[in-house]
Amino acid sequence: MKPNDISSQAFNVNVIGSWNQAIFSPDWVKANLANDPASEVLMAVSFPVGLGPVRLSVEGVNIYPSPQLLQLDGATYTDASFAACATKFGKIATLLPHTPVSALGINFRFTGNVDDSANLMELFTLPDSASIDAKKLPRVKQDESSASIRMRVLAWRQR
């Protein structure tokens, strides 16, 4: 198994909530999320307009705001890109504390043979697996046609 060859399809951060996508303008992103005021913010729009979310790119992080989902991914598949996504989301959470958020998930995508899935699953057997089982939290089940990885969703309590 290996990460997807297209970096923006290798991992993403998904935050389910009630997002006001109008906040995420290029000017707001530059003023609030850019580390360097000289950074360029690029905005890509799907056509026809409204068919898909806009993509705002700043300092190697792509941000896709939509009413029910805020998604971030990296322009590259590196540790620095993971850290940049985490930092940008941390800033967003700090700046928009009243946004109702119900779940946060991080996805990693891999390509390879389904035959590798047993080895891959060993990588995702974590120390907290016993407590997840004890609390009977749901898991994504592996089937014959895919090498699905257990999905852990961290639910946020509203303050």
C-alpha positions in Angstrom: 0.0 0.0 0.0 1.2 3.5 -0.7 -0.3 7.0 -0.5 -2.3 8.2 -3.5 -0.1 9.7 -6.2 -2.2 12.9 -6.3 -1.2 14.8 -3.2 -4.6 16.5 -2.7 -6.2 13.0 -2.8 -3.8 11.5 -0.3 -5.3 13.1 2.8 -7.9 15.6 4.0 -9.4 17.1 7.1 -13.2 17.2 7.2 -15.1 19.3 9.7 -18.9 18.7 9.7 -20.9 21.6 10.9 -23.0 24.6 9.9 -20.5 26.8 8.0 -21.1 30.3 6.6 -19.2 29.9 3.4 -19.6 33.6 2.7 -17.0 34.3 5.4 -14.3 32.4 3.4 -13.5 35.1 0.9 -9.9 35.6 -0.5 -9.6 38.8 1.6 -10.7 37.1 4.8 -8.4 34.1 4.2 -5.4 36.4 3.5 -6.1 38.6 6.6 -6.8 35.7 9.0 -5.1 32.5 7.8 -2.0 33.6 5.9 1.2 33.5 7.9 2.9 36.0 5.6 0.8 39.1 4.5 2.5 38.9 1.1 1.0 35.4 0.5 -1.2 35.0 -2.5 -4.7 33.5 -2.0 -6.0 31.7 -5.1 -9.7 31.0 -5.6 -11.0 28.4 -7.9 -14.7 28.2 -8.8 -16.6 25.2 -10.3 -18.7 25.9 -13.4 -21.5 26.1 -13.6 -21.3 28.2 -10.5 -22.8 26.5 -7.4 -22.1 23.0 -8.7 -19.3 22.4 -6.3 -17.5 24.2 -3.5 -15.0 26.9 -4.2 -11.4 26.1 -3.5 -9.2 28.7 -1.7 -5.5 28.0 -1.7 -3.0 29.7 0.7 0.5 28.7 1.6 0.1 25.1 0.3 -3.3 24.5 2.0 -6.5 24.1 0.0 -9.7 25.1 1.8 -13.1 24.0 0.5 -16.0 25.7 2.4 -19.5 24.5 2.0 -22.7 24.9 4.2 -22.3 21.5 5.9 -18.6 20.7 5.5 -15.3 22.5 5.7 -12.6 20.5 4.1 -8.8 21.1 4.0 -6.1 19.3 2.2 -2.5 19.9 1.2 -0.8 20.8 -2.0 1.9 18.3 -1.2 1.9 15.0 0.8 4.4 15.8 3.5 4.6 16.2 7.3 4.8 20.0 6.8 1.6 19.9 4.8 -0.2 17.9 7.5 1.0 20.5 10.1 0.0 23.4 7.9 -3.6 22.0 7.6 -3.8 21.5 11.3 -2.5 25.1 12.0 -5.0 26.6 9.5 -7.9 24.7 11.0 -6.8 25.7 14.5 -6.9 29.4 13.4 -10.4 28.9 11.8 -11.7 27.2 15.0 -10.3 30.1 17.1 -11.7 32.8 14.8 -15.2 31.2 14.4 -15.9 29.7 17.9 -19.7 30.0 17.5 -19.8 27.8 14.4 -21.8 24.6 15.3 -19.4 21.7 14.7 -20.6 18.1 15.1 -17.6 16.0 13.9 -14.0 16.1 12.8 -12.3 13.5 10.7 -9.0 13.0 9.0 -8.8 10.7 6.0 -5.8 9.1 4.5 -6.1 7.3 1.1 -3.9 4.5 -0.1 -3.6 2.6 -3.3 -2.5 -1.0 -3.7 -3.7 -4.6 -3.5 -6.6 -5.6 -1.2 -4.3 -8.5 -0.3 -2.2 -6.0 1.7 -5.1 -5.0 3.8 -4.2 -7.2 6.8 -0.8 -5.6 7.0 -2.3 -2.2 6.7 -4.9 -2.9 9.4 -2.0 -3.7 11.8 -0.8 -0.1 11.4 -4.2 1.2 12.6 -4.6 -1.0 15.6 -3.9 1.7 18.2 -3.5 1.6 22.0 -7.0 3.0 22.5 -8.7 0.2 20.5 -9.7 -1.7 23.6 -11.5 1.4 25.0 -13.3 1.9 21.6 -14.5 -1.7 21.7 -15.5 -1.3 25.4 -17.6 1.8 24.6 -19.1 0.0 21.5 -18.3 2.9 19.2 -19.1 2.2 15.5 -16.4 1.2 13.1 -16.2 1.1 9.3 -16.1 -2.6 8.5 -13.7 -4.1 5.9 -15.4 -5.9 3.1 -14.2 -8.2 0.3 -13.8 -5.4 -2.2 -12.0 -2.7 -0.3 -9.3 -2.2 2.2 -11.3 0.2 4.4 -9.6 1.5 7.5 -11.4 1.9 10.8 -12.8 5.3 10.9 -12.6 7.3 14.1 -14.7 10.4 14.4 -14.0 12.8 17.1 -17.2 14.5 18.2 -16.8 17.9 19.6 -19.0 19.0 22.5 -20.5 22.5 21.9 -19.4 25.0 24.6 
